[in-house]
Amino acid sequence: MLKRIFFVVFIIQMASDVVYAQSKVVDSVNALILKSKDAKYSLNERFKYASAASKLAKKSKIDSMVLKANRSLSTQYFYLEEYNKYISLNRANLDLAKTLKDSSAVAVAGSNLGSYYRYTQQNDSSYFFYSKALKFYNSKEVSEKKANALFYSADLQQMAKVYTAAEDDAVKALAILNRLPETEYRLDMYWSLYNLLAINSNELQNYSKAIEYYNESIKYAKMMQNGFINEIYSINNKANVYREIGKYKEAIGLYESLLPLKSKYEDEDPTFYALLLNHINKSKFESDKYDFKELESDYKKAYKIVEGLDDEITLMYLSLDLSEFYLKNKYKDSVVKYGESALYISKKVGSNQTRLKALLNVSKAVDGYNSRSLLLEHIQLSDSLRTEDRKVRNKFARIKFDTEQIEAENEQISKENLYLLMLSMGLLLTIILVYIVISQRAKNRKLYLIQLQQKANEDIYNLMLGQQDKVDEARAKEKLRVSKELHDGVLGALFGVRLSLDSINFKEGKEVMLARAKYISKLQIIEQDIRKISHELNIDFVSGSGFFNIVSELIETQTTAYSLDYKFNFTDDIDWDNVSNKIKINIYRIIQESMQNIYKHANAKLIQISISLEKGLICLSVIDNGEGFDTSKSKKGIGLKNMSSRVEDIDGRITFTSQSGNGTTVKVKIPYLN
């Protein structure tokens, strides 16, 4: 008996010693962390304390202390500008916080990474980590950190032109701020959020809402102790909206109200005065109510101020405005001078929107080959920017979708854990009740019925989950179908019409008027196509000989726009009334996509298209005499993938035969009646 008592006392003493030792380590780590945050020490000394805290925490093998110490060490890495170590340590903290299920630590590490990537202008990575951080905040949490994360998420989405999602996050951030005490920093956040919402509304052409939001931002700037710069920026932006909607008198009034304040802002933003002068000039220019010599003098005054400040960005904008001013007044030499200046600076600083406008202005002021060359560069850059914008928006959408999926999974896991806990408690209660009232058979039967009901509820729930999976799958297929229709149909047709219009843009005469009327008619047809897709109307694509007419017209229109010679062979032994709409639509889209690919990539002069019926198969071939490509090395782009997908969807086969320098042959075989 005494031995047993002694053993128990020994075990208790050992446990007490372990707890005491761990407590001493925790105290030591906390003391080092406090020193690493103390401003009386130098930056290098604070780093040494943070590093020592991290090493001691790792030796203790107490994960929560490791996380706390590493957080302090990562801050010191940031101050020392050792950004690679800062990123690495925060990623490690993120993983450890997830393992510990410490939602607060996950949110901090995610926000740190998001802030760094935002600072280095890696916007997609920044948005990814802010999204990750936001999903670990409690949905009911009211904190400045959460409001900050929402604001940065909104700002990143606004820059990526995902305007609706940006507005949602900004409104959520405002809702949190409304429940927090007022501070100077939070007033500045109010100003930033309303400014962001105003920009969003302006981009969506909701101008009245934009002005309303700018008024709110001005209100909060006035409430700040140091909000003067914020206020004048908001007033300037509000005036920009008035100018955009043609209220030039109101715009000029707001701009001129800021001119006398020059002495207050010239130290902080010396270019702002020149910008105000230029905005006034633009307002007069756009209103068409100005004296040429007087306005030219005002433009050059602003230009000279900026030249003296060595500010390339502002100089670029003023050069562009001057080129537009001279273009309207038909001073071609001046258009070229200032347009090329804007073009040079825009390439240097990477301002693609300014570059687009400058290319267009200069192309209108030069003749012949130079004009065509500039227009082609404008078209290529415009297409490239649209593609890049689409990629960025898609990436942000995928990040948001993945985040929402993870949130849904976490919510589902929480529900399942709750159900498991409830079931466990129910079983425990059942055992107790059975043990106490084992003789009461009626109550036992009641408990049995409850269990059956729970099982039935689980079965119903599983069926609902299965049905939801089917709905999600169908929705994904529908999105893919609409994407194909838009890419192969509407975008292809618009591309052809745009090129055709570009080709006659600088021509005049009756034939040009007739051609424009023809292409306007084409645009109406495209409008009808969009309406068809929008309303998902299940109507016949073509019937009888009408299909031949539509295909012939497509080939004629696109080959004219692409400057291609063509041969089209079309047999009469196919009864198109008996061919399904699905097959006819896909044949039309394949021809359209093939011609578009030939124009973009092949540099061909001749295209041969034939449709025939052979052994119960509709045979389509598209042959060009272009440069060709190595089919064993080239990766399929979206055009070739869509063509292959369309053929597969109608149980057909497609082959691509090509060699570099020997043109390309596309052959498609589709069952005639299936």
Rosetta blueprint (number, residue, H / E / L):
1 M L
2 L H
3 K H
4 R H
5 I H
6 F H
7 F H
8 V H
9 V H
10 F H
11 I H
12 I H
13 Q H
14 M H
15 A H
16 S H
17 D H
18 V H
19 V H
20 Y H
21 A H
22 Q H
23 S H
24 K H
25 V H
26 V H
27 D H
28 S H
29 V H
30 N H
31 A H
32 L H
33 I H
34 L H
35 K H
36 S H
37 K L
38 D L
39 A L
40 K L
41 Y L
42 S L
43 L H
44 N H
45 E H
46 R H
47 F H
48 K H
49 Y H
50 A H
51 S H
52 A H
53 A H
54 S H
55 K H
56 L H
57 A H
58 K H
59 K H
60 S H
61 K L
62 I L
63 D H
64 S H
65 M H
66 V H
67 L H
68 K H
69 A H
70 N H
71 R H
72 S H
73 L H
74 S H
75 T H
76 Q H
77 Y H
78 F H
79 Y H
80 L L
81 E L
82 E L
83 Y H
84 N H
85 K H
86 Y H
87 I H
88 S H
89 L H
90 N H
91 R H
92 A H
93 N H
94 L H
95 D H
96 L H
97 A H
98 K H
99 T H
100 L H
101 K L
102 D L
103 S H
104 S H
105 A H
106 V H
107 A H
108 V H
109 A H
110 G H
111 S H
112 N H
113 L H
114 G H
115 S H
116 Y H
117 Y H
118 R H
119 Y H
120 T L
121 Q L
122 Q L
123 N H
124 D H
125 S H
126 S H
127 Y H
128 F H
129 F H
130 Y H
131 S H
132 K H
133 A H
134 L H
135 K L
136 F L
137 Y L
138 N L
139 S L
140 K L
141 E L
142 V L
143 S L
144 E H
145 K H
146 K H
147 A H
148 N H
149 A H
150 L H
151 F H
152 Y H
153 S H
154 A H
155 D H
156 L H
157 Q H
158 Q H
159 M H
160 A L
161 K L
162 V L
163 Y H
164 T H
165 A H
166 A H
167 E H
168 D H
169 D H
170 A H
171 V H
172 K H
173 A H
174 L H
175 A H
176 I H
177 L H
178 N L
179 R L
180 L L
181 P L
182 E L
183 T L
184 E H
185 Y H
186 R H
187 L H
188 D H
189 M H
190 Y H
191 W H
192 S H
193 L H
194 Y H
195 N H
196 L H
197 L H
198 A H
199 I H
200 N H
201 S H
202 N H
203 E H
204 L L
205 Q L
206 N L
207 Y H
208 S H
209 K H
210 A H
211 I H
212 E H
213 Y H
214 Y H
215 N H
216 E H
217 S H
218 I H
219 K H
220 Y H
221 A H
222 K H
223 M H
224 M L
225 Q L
226 N L
227 G L
228 F H
229 I H
230 N H
231 E H
232 I H
233 Y H
234 S H
235 I H
236 N H
237 N H
238 K H
239 A H
240 N H
241 V H
242 Y H
243 R H
244 E H
245 I L
246 G L
247 K L
248 Y H
249 K H
250 E H
251 A H
252 I H
253 G H
254 L H
255 Y H
256 E H
257 S H
258 L H
259 L H
260 P H
261 L H
262 K H
263 S H
264 K H
265 Y H
266 E L
267 D L
268 E L
269 D L
270 P L
271 T L
272 F H
273 Y H
274 A H
275 L H
276 L H
277 L H
278 N H
279 H H
280 I H
281 N H
282 K H
283 S H
284 K H
285 F H
286 E H
287 S H
288 D L
289 K L
290 Y L
291 D L
292 F H
293 K H
294 E H
295 L H
296 E H
297 S H
298 D H
299 Y H
300 K H
301 K H
302 A H
303 Y H
304 K H
305 I H
306 V H
307 E H
308 G H
309 L H
310 D L
311 D L
312 E H
313 I H
314 T H
315 L H
316 M H
317 Y H
318 L H
319 S H
320 L H
321 D H
322 L H
323 S H
324 E H
325 F H
326 Y H
327 L H
328 K H
329 N L
330 K L
331 Y L
332 K H
333 D H
334 S H
335 V H
336 V H
337 K H
338 Y H
339 G H
340 E H
341 S H
342 A H
343 L H
344 Y H
345 I H
346 S H
347 K H
348 K H
349 V H
350 G L
351 S L
352 N H
353 Q H
354 T H
355 R H
356 L H
357 K H
358 A H
359 L H
360 L H
361 N H
362 V H
363 S H
364 K H
365 A H
366 V L
367 D L
368 G H
369 Y H
370 N H
371 S H
372 R H
373 S H
374 L H
375 L H
376 L H
377 E H
378 H H
379 I H
380 Q H
381 L H
382 S H
383 D H
384 S H
385 L H
386 R H
387 T H
388 E H
389 D H
390 R H
391 K H
392 V H
393 R H
394 N H
395 K H
396 F H
397 A H
398 R H
399 I H
400 K H
401 F H
402 D H
403 T H
404 E H
405 Q H
406 I H
407 E H
408 A H
409 E H
410 N H
411 E H
412 Q H
413 I H
414 S H
415 K H
416 E H
417 N H
418 L H
419 Y H
420 L H
421 L H
422 M H
423 L H
424 S H
425 M H
426 G H
427 L H
428 L H
429 L H
430 T H
431 I H
432 I H
433 L H
434 V H
435 Y H
436 I H
437 V L
438 I L
439 S L
440 Q L
441 R H
442 A H
443 K H
444 N H
445 R H
446 K H
447 L H
448 Y H
449 L H
450 I H
451 Q H
452 L H
453 Q H
454 Q H
455 K H
456 A H
457 N H
458 E H
459 D H
460 I H
461 Y H
462 N H
463 L H
464 M H
465 L H
466 G H
467 Q H
468 Q H
469 D H
470 K H
471 V H
472 D H
473 E H
474 A H
475 R H
476 A H
477 K H
478 E H
479 K H
480 L H
481 R H
482 V H
483 S H
484 K H
485 E H
486 L H
487 H H
488 D H
489 G H
490 V H
491 L H
492 G H
493 A H
494 L H
495 F H
496 G H
497 V H
498 R H
499 L H
500 S H
501 L H
502 D H
503 S H
504 I L
505 N L
506 F L
507 K L
508 E L
509 G L
510 K H
511 E H
512 V H
513 M H
514 L H
515 A H
516 R H
517 A H
518 K H
519 Y H
520 I H
521 S H
522 K H
523 L H
524 Q H
525 I H
526 I H
527 E H
528 Q H
529 D H
530 I H
531 R H
532 K H
533 I H
534 S H
535 H H
536 E L
537 L L
538 N L
539 I L
540 D L
541 F L
542 V L
543 S L
544 G L
545 S L
546 G H
547 F H
548 F H
549 N H
550 I H
551 V H
552 S H
553 E H
554 L H
555 I H
556 E H
557 T H
558 Q H
559 T H
560 T H
561 A H
562 Y H
563 S L
564 L L
565 D E
566 Y E
567 K E
568 F E
569 N E
570 F E
571 T L
572 D L
573 D L
574 I L
575 D L
576 W H
577 D H
578 N H
579 V L
580 S L
581 N H
582 K H
583 I H
584 K H
585 I H
586 N H
587 I H
588 Y H
589 R H
590 I H
591 I H
592 Q H
593 E H
594 S H
595 M H
596 Q H
597 N H
598 I H
599 Y H
600 K H
601 H H
602 A H
603 N L
604 A L
605 K L
606 L E
607 I E
608 Q E
609 I E
610 S E
611 I E
612 S E
613 L E
614 E E
615 K L
616 G L
617 L E
618 I E
619 C E
620 L E
621 S E
622 V E
623 I E
624 D E
625 N L
626 G L
627 E L
628 G L
629 F L
630 D L
631 T L
632 S L
633 K L
634 S L
635 K L
636 K L
637 G L
638 I H
639 G H
640 L H
641 K H
642 N H
643 M H
644 S H
645 S H
646 R H
647 V H
648 E H
649 D H
650 I L
651 D L
652 G L
653 R E
654 I E
655 T E
656 F E
657 T E
658 S E
659 Q L
660 S L
661 G L
662 N L
663 G L
664 T E
665 T E
666 V E
667 K E
668 V E
669 K E
670 I E
671 P E
672 Y L
673 L L
674 N L
